Amino acid sequence: MNAAGSGPVRNERQERGEEAHEELIRLLPSPPQRDLPPGRHSHHKDRLMQLIDDDQSRTPVPGSPHTTRPRLSLLRPAVWVPTAALALAGALTVGLVTTMDSGYGVEPSDSETAVVLLDRIADVAAKTEATPVRDDQLVYIKSLDAGAEYQEDGSYEPGRLSEREAWWSQEPGPVKQLALFYEGGGYSPLRELLPPGSPGTPAGIDRPTYQWLASLPTDPDELLDELYRLTRKEAGQEDGKEEAQVVFDRIGELLDNVMPPRTAAALYGAAAQIPGVTRVEDAVDPAGRHGVGIRRVDKRSSWATEWIFDRHTLAYLGERTYLTKDSQMGKKGTVLEESAILERAVVDEYRQRPGSDAR
């Protein structure tokens, strides 16, 4: 007696089923074809290879005890604050040019490692609780900042780090005063250079408020497309930088701001899809804190932008931009701009510091 499901009856049923299946496929419309944007293929390849690696790492080796990869206890600060509007500050920015110290010049791991790290940071950001910021409030940040001062011969003059406090407007705008700085013992308003009669600068990518950031797509693919669109004009004008570098730098600027956790997670996810993003094993922020870095080198301008995170908590510590080759601007390793976050909060009035009344 034949086993159940075998023999001629089984073969005949199989053939009829396969014919019906093929007929259904012919009747269905063809799926839409869509090419992945530049850089997406490498991102998904990296993710696939990491998943394979993770699966292999979880598979016990014969003759050895089964081990699992340890998971870090991650913590992300609930507040991100703007630091990258230094270009608007003009003469308020104190110049700095230094040679890269120990911790820089370390060869980063491949891009797959950077993608995994950014994915982990995104997971932490997505799970972080953050209180929404009202339009009538201000974002306060205390930081160490410096930016190289441009000279007539095209070089950059060495400077020094300066501690600065800043209060950033969250009004949707348009506004004429973007922020208020306290530096060197005095207060200085940061105003946009606008033509006579201009109503001011509205909220947007050049003045990212909490509400504007909250309006961005939270899907990394859609967000990356939107950032390319918003920076397309800038990419064609800014020192000949690669379009991908302009977007990477802009993401770094946005990440310093107060925003919903899902927006922060999407920004990290978008950064992971930019080609050329690498990991630096030992990165140092301007305050001397060692951590792990995410870096991208722009081959056209020969400089690198590096974000620095606490190695254990993945908290954002600061950012640095430096030369990767000798040029008229300076020698390899020359720091062009840097910032370290010391304290951040949300306050109700200008000149109000965390834990105190306005004064």
C-alpha positions as CSV (number, residue, x, y, z in Angstrom):
1,M,0.0,0.0,0.0
2,N,1.3,3.4,-0.9
3,A,2.1,5.9,1.8
4,A,-0.5,8.8,2.1
5,G,0.1,11.5,-0.5
6,S,2.4,9.5,-2.7
7,G,2.0,7.7,-6.0
8,P,0.1,8.6,-9.2
9,V,-2.7,10.4,-7.3
10,R,-0.2,12.7,-5.5
11,N,1.6,13.5,-8.8
12,E,-1.7,14.2,-10.6
13,R,-2.8,16.6,-7.9
14,Q,0.6,18.3,-7.8
15,E,0.5,18.9,-11.5
16,R,-3.0,20.4,-11.4
17,G,-2.0,22.6,-8.5
18,E,1.1,23.9,-10.2
19,E,-0.9,24.7,-13.4
20,A,-3.4,26.6,-11.4
21,H,-0.7,28.5,-9.6
22,E,1.0,29.5,-12.9
23,E,-2.3,30.6,-14.3
24,L,-2.9,32.9,-11.3
25,I,0.6,34.4,-11.7
26,R,-0.1,35.2,-15.4
27,L,-3.3,37.0,-14.4
28,L,-1.7,39.2,-11.7
29,P,-0.3,42.5,-12.8
30,S,3.5,42.9,-12.8
31,P,4.9,44.5,-9.6
32,P,6.1,48.1,-10.0
33,Q,9.8,48.5,-10.6
34,R,11.7,51.1,-8.7
35,D,15.4,51.6,-8.6
36,L,17.1,52.2,-5.2
37,P,18.6,55.7,-4.8
38,P,22.4,56.0,-4.8
39,G,24.0,54.5,-1.7
40,R,20.9,52.4,-0.7
41,H,22.3,49.2,-2.3
42,S,25.5,49.3,-0.2
43,H,23.4,50.1,2.9
44,H,21.1,47.1,2.5
45,K,24.1,44.9,1.6
46,D,25.8,45.9,4.8
47,R,22.7,45.2,6.9
48,L,22.4,41.7,5.2
49,M,26.0,40.9,5.9
50,Q,25.6,42.0,9.5
51,L,22.5,39.9,10.0
52,I,24.5,36.9,8.6
53,D,27.3,37.7,11.0
54,D,24.9,38.0,14.0
55,D,23.3,34.7,13.1
56,Q,26.7,33.0,12.9
57,S,27.7,34.5,16.2
58,R,24.7,33.0,17.8
59,T,25.3,29.5,16.4
60,P,27.2,27.3,18.9
61,V,30.5,25.9,17.8
62,P,30.6,22.1,18.3
63,G,32.6,21.3,21.3
64,S,32.4,24.8,22.8
65,P,29.8,26.4,25.2
66,H,27.1,28.5,23.6
67,T,27.7,32.3,24.1
68,T,25.6,35.3,23.2
69,R,26.8,38.7,22.2
70,P,26.5,41.1,25.2
71,R,24.1,44.0,24.9
72,L,25.1,47.4,26.2
73,S,22.8,49.3,28.5
74,L,22.1,52.3,26.4
75,L,21.0,55.8,27.5
76,R,20.4,58.8,25.3
77,P,19.9,62.4,26.6
78,A,16.4,63.6,26.1
79,V,17.4,67.0,24.6
80,W,19.4,67.8,21.5
81,V,20.4,71.5,21.1
82,P,21.6,73.5,18.0
83,T,25.4,74.1,17.8
84,A,26.0,74.2,14.1
85,A,24.7,77.7,13.4
86,L,28.2,78.9,13.9
87,A,28.3,80.1,10.3
88,L,25.6,82.6,11.1
89,A,27.5,83.9,14.1
90,G,30.3,85.4,12.0
91,A,32.8,87.3,14.1
92,L,31.2,85.9,17.3
93,T,32.9,82.6,16.6
94,V,36.4,82.3,18.1
95,G,38.9,80.7,15.7
96,L,40.7,77.5,16.3
97,V,43.3,75.5,14.3
98,T,45.0,72.6,16.1
99,T,46.8,69.5,15.0
100,M,45.0,66.2,15.5
101,D,46.0,64.7,18.9
102,S,46.1,61.1,19.9
103,G,42.9,59.4,19.1
104,Y,42.7,61.0,15.6
105,G,44.2,59.5,12.5
106,V,43.0,56.0,13.7
107,E,41.9,54.0,10.7
108,P,38.2,53.4,11.0
109,S,36.5,50.0,10.5
110,D,34.6,49.4,7.3
111,S,31.2,50.9,6.5
112,E,29.3,47.9,7.7
113,T,30.5,48.6,11.3
114,A,29.3,52.2,11.0
115,V,25.9,51.1,9.8
116,V,25.5,48.8,12.7
117,L,26.5,51.5,15.2
118,L,24.1,54.0,13.7
119,D,21.3,51.5,13.8
120,R,22.0,51.0,17.5
121,I,22.1,54.7,18.2
122,A,18.8,55.1,16.3
123,D,17.2,52.4,18.5
124,V,18.3,54.2,21.6
125,A,17.0,57.6,20.3
126,A,13.6,56.0,19.4
127,K,13.2,54.7,23.0
128,T,14.2,58.0,24.7
129,E,11.5,60.1,26.3
130,A,11.5,63.8,25.5
131,T,9.2,66.6,26.5
132,P,7.9,68.7,23.6
133,V,9.2,72.2,23.3
134,R,6.6,75.0,23.0
135,D,7.0,77.8,20.5
136,D,7.3,80.4,23.2
137,Q,10.2,78.6,24.9
138,L,14.0,78.6,24.3
139,V,16.6,76.0,23.9
140,Y,19.6,76.6,26.2
141,I,23.0,75.1,25.5
142,K,26.4,75.5,27.2
143,S,29.3,74.4,25.0
144,L,32.9,74.6,24.1
145,D,33.1,75.9,20.5
146,A,35.7,77.0,18.0
147,G,36.0,77.7,14.3
148,A,39.1,78.5,12.2
149,E,39.4,82.2,11.1
150,Y,39.8,82.6,7.3
151,Q,42.9,84.6,6.2
152,E,43.3,86.6,3.0
153,D,45.9,84.1,1.7
154,G,43.4,81.2,2.0
155,S,44.9,79.7,5.1
156,Y,43.3,79.5,8.6
157,E,44.8,81.1,11.7
158,P,45.1,79.1,14.9
159,G,42.7,80.2,17.7
160,R,41.4,78.8,21.0
161,L,38.3,77.1,22.4
162,S,35.8,79.4,24.1
163,E,33.0,78.5,26.5
164,R,29.6,79.8,25.3
165,E,26.0,79.8,26.4
166,A,23.2,80.2,23.9
167,W,19.5,80.6,23.9
168,W,17.8,79.6,20.6
169,S,14.4,80.9,19.6
170,Q,11.7,78.3,18.9
171,E,9.2,80.7,17.4
172,P,7.9,79.5,14.0
173,G,8.8,82.9,12.6
174,P,9.8,84.6,10.7
175,V,12.1,86.1,13.3
176,K,15.0,88.5,13.0
177,Q,16.9,87.4,16.2
178,L,17.8,83.8,16.0
179,A,19.5,83.4,19.3
180,L,21.3,85.2,22.2
181,F,24.9,84.3,23.1
182,Y,26.8,84.8,26.3
183,E,30.6,84.7,25.7
184,G,33.6,86.4,27.0
185,G,31.6,88.2,29.8
186,G,29.0,89.8,27.6
187,Y,25.7,89.1,25.8
188,S,25.4,89.3,22.0
189,P,22.3,88.7,19.9
190,L,22.6,86.5,16.8
191,R,20.7,88.1,14.0
192,E,20.3,87.0,10.4
193,L,21.7,89.3,7.8
194,L,18.6,90.2,5.9
195,P,17.9,92.9,3.3
196,P,15.9,95.9,4.4
197,G,12.2,95.2,4.8
198,S,12.6,91.5,5.3
199,P,10.3,90.0,7.8
200,G,13.0,87.6,9.2
201,T,13.9,84.0,8.9
202,P,11.1,81.3,9.2
203,A,11.6,77.9,10.8
204,G,13.2,75.5,8.4
205,I,16.4,73.6,7.7
206,D,18.4,76.9,8.3
207,R,16.5,77.5,11.6
208,P,15.3,74.1,12.8
209,T,12.7,74.5,15.6
210,Y,11.2,71.6,17.5
211,Q,7.9,71.9,15.5
212,W,9.7,72.0,12.2
213,L,11.7,68.9,13.1
214,A,8.6,67.2,14.2
215,S,7.1,67.7,10.8
216,L,9.9,65.8,9.0
217,P,9.2,62.2,7.7
218,T,10.1,59.6,10.3
219,D,10.8,56.9,7.7
220,P,14.6,57.0,7.1
221,D,14.2,56.5,3.3
222,E,11.7,59.3,2.9
223,L,13.7,61.6,5.3
224,L,16.9,61.1,3.3
225,D,15.1,61.9,0.1
226,E,13.7,65.1,1.7
227,L,17.1,66.1,3.0
228,Y,18.6,65.7,-0.5
229,R,15.8,67.9,-1.9
230,L,16.3,70.6,0.8
231,T,20.1,70.8,0.3
232,R,20.2,70.3,-3.5
233,K,20.9,74.1,-4.1
234,E,23.4,74.3,-1.3
235,A,25.3,71.2,-2.6
236,G,26.0,73.1,-5.8
237,Q,27.4,76.1,-4.1
238,E,29.2,75.1,-0.9
239,D,32.9,74.9,-1.6
240,G,32.4,72.2,-4.2
241,K,31.4,69.6,-1.6
242,E,29.9,66.3,-2.6
243,E,26.1,66.2,-2.4
244,A,26.3,63.3,0.1
245,Q,28.7,65.3,2.3
246,V,26.4,68.3,2.4
247,V,23.5,66.0,3.5
248,F,25.7,64.3,6.1
249,D,26.9,67.6,7.5
250,R,23.3,68.9,7.7
251,I,22.2,65.8,9.5
252,G,24.9,66.5,12.1
253,E,23.6,70.0,12.5
254,L,20.0,68.8,13.0
255,L,21.0,66.2,15.5
256,D,22.1,68.8,17.9
257,N,18.6,70.2,18.2
258,V,15.7,69.4,20.5
259,M,13.4,67.0,18.6
260,P,10.9,64.1,19.0
261,P,12.7,60.7,19.5
262,R,11.3,59.3,16.3
263,T,12.8,62.2,14.3
264,A,16.2,61.7,15.9
265,A,16.0,57.9,15.2
266,A,15.1,58.6,11.6
267,L,18.0,61.0,11.1
268,Y,20.5,58.4,12.4
269,G,18.8,55.8,10.1
270,A,19.1,58.2,7.1
271,A,22.8,58.8,7.9
272,A,23.4,55.1,7.9
273,Q,22.4,55.0,4.2
274,I,24.8,57.7,3.0
275,P,27.7,56.1,1.1
276,G,31.2,56.6,2.6
277,V,30.2,56.7,6.3
278,T,32.7,55.0,8.5
279,R,33.4,54.3,12.2
280,V,36.3,55.6,14.2
281,E,37.3,53.4,17.2
282,D,38.8,56.2,19.3
283,A,37.4,59.7,18.8
284,V,38.0,62.7,21.1
285,D,35.7,65.7,21.5
286,P,36.9,69.2,22.2
287,A,36.4,68.7,26.0
288,G,38.9,65.8,25.9
289,R,36.2,63.0,26.3
290,H,37.1,59.8,24.4
291,G,34.4,57.9,22.6
292,V,33.5,56.3,19.3
293,G,33.0,58.3,16.2
294,I,31.0,58.3,13.0
295,R,32.9,60.0,10.2
296,R,32.6,60.8,6.5
297,V,35.4,62.2,4.4
298,D,34.6,64.5,1.5
299,K,37.1,63.7,-1.3
300,R,36.5,66.9,-3.2
301,S,37.2,69.3,-0.3
302,S,39.6,66.9,1.5
303,W,38.0,67.3,4.9
304,A,36.2,65.0,7.3
305,T,33.2,65.6,9.5
306,E,33.1,63.4,12.7
307,W,30.4,62.9,15.2
308,I,31.5,61.7,18.7
309,F,29.4,59.5,21.0
310,D,30.0,58.1,24.5
311,R,31.3,54.6,23.9
312,H,29.1,53.0,26.5
313,T,25.8,55.0,26.5
314,L,26.0,56.2,22.9
315,A,25.2,59.7,24.1
316,Y,26.1,62.5,21.7
317,L,29.2,64.3,22.9
318,G,30.2,66.7,20.1
319,E,31.4,67.2,16.6
320,R,34.6,68.0,14.7
321,T,35.6,68.9,11.1
322,Y,39.2,68.6,10.1
323,L,41.5,68.4,7.0
324,T,42.4,65.0,5.6
325,K,45.2,66.3,3.3
326,D,47.7,69.1,3.2
327,S,46.4,72.1,1.3
328,Q,46.4,75.9,1.1
329,M,43.9,75.8,4.0
330,G,46.4,74.1,6.3
331,K,48.1,70.9,7.1
332,K,46.5,67.5,7.4
333,G,44.7,67.2,10.7
334,T,44.0,70.9,11.1
335,V,40.7,71.4,12.9
336,L,38.3,73.7,11.1
337,E,35.4,73.6,13.4
338,E,34.5,71.8,16.6
339,S,31.9,71.8,19.4
340,A,31.4,69.9,22.7
341,I,28.1,69.9,24.5
342,L,28.5,70.6,28.2
343,E,24.9,71.3,29.3
344,R,21.5,71.6,27.7
345,A,18.0,72.4,28.7
346,V,14.7,74.1,27.8
347,V,14.0,77.4,29.4
348,D,11.2,80.0,29.3
349,E,13.1,83.3,28.8
350,Y,16.3,84.7,27.4
351,R,19.2,84.8,30.0
352,Q,17.5,82.2,32.1
353,R,19.8,79.3,33.1
354,P,18.8,75.8,34.0
355,G,17.6,75.7,37.6
356,S,17.4,79.5,38.1
357,D,15.1,82.4,37.3
358,A,15.5,84.7,34.3
359,R,18.0,87.5,34.9
